[in-house]
């Protein structure tokens, strides 16, 4: 995930998401298909907006 945070690219591929999470590629595909992982179709290619993907795993806890 740190590698994805350092990148400047606006999008990531399914393969990059797979490697970042250490899951089976089919898991990413299912997430895209059911809408739990945001995606954009550009022509025949499907990519994942990097910032939205990272936001899924952001630590939203705050100390009170």
For each residue, the residues with C-beta under 8 A, 3 or more apart:
1: 4 5 20 54 57
2: 5 6
3: 6 7 20
4: 1 7 12 16 20 50 53 54
5: 1 2 54
6: 2 3
7: 3 4 12 50
8:
9: 12 50
10: 49 50 51
11: 40 47 48 49 50
12: 4 7 9 16 17 20 47 48 50 53
13: 16 17 47 48
14: 17 18 25 28 29 32 46 48
15: 18 19 25
16: 4 12 13 19 20 48
17: 12 13 14 20 21 28 37 48 53
18: 14 15 21 22 23 24 25 27 28
19: 15 16 22
20: 1 3 4 12 16 17
21: 17 18 27 28
22: 18 19
23: 18 27 28
24: 18 27 28
25: 14 15 18 28 29
26: 29 30
27: 18 21 23 24 30 31
28: 14 17 18 21 23 24 25 31 32 37
29: 14 25 26 32 33
30: 26 27 33 34
31: 27 28 34 36 37
32: 14 28 29 35 37 39 46 48
33: 29 30
34: 30 31
35: 32 38
36: 31
37: 17 28 31 32 48 53 56
38: 35 48 49 52 53
39: 32 46 47 48 49
40: 11 46 47 48 49
41: 44 45 46
42: 45 46 47
43:
44: 41
45: 41 42
46: 14 32 39 40 41 42
47: 11 12 13 39 40 42
48: 11 12 13 14 16 17 32 37 38 39 40 52 53
49: 10 11 38 39 40 52 53
50: 4 7 9 10 11 12 53 54
51: 10 54 55
52: 38 48 49 55 56
53: 4 12 17 37 38 48 49 50 56 57
54: 1 4 5 50 51 57 58
55: 51 52 58
56: 37 52 53
57: 1 53 54
58: 54 55
59:
60:
61:
62:
63:
64:
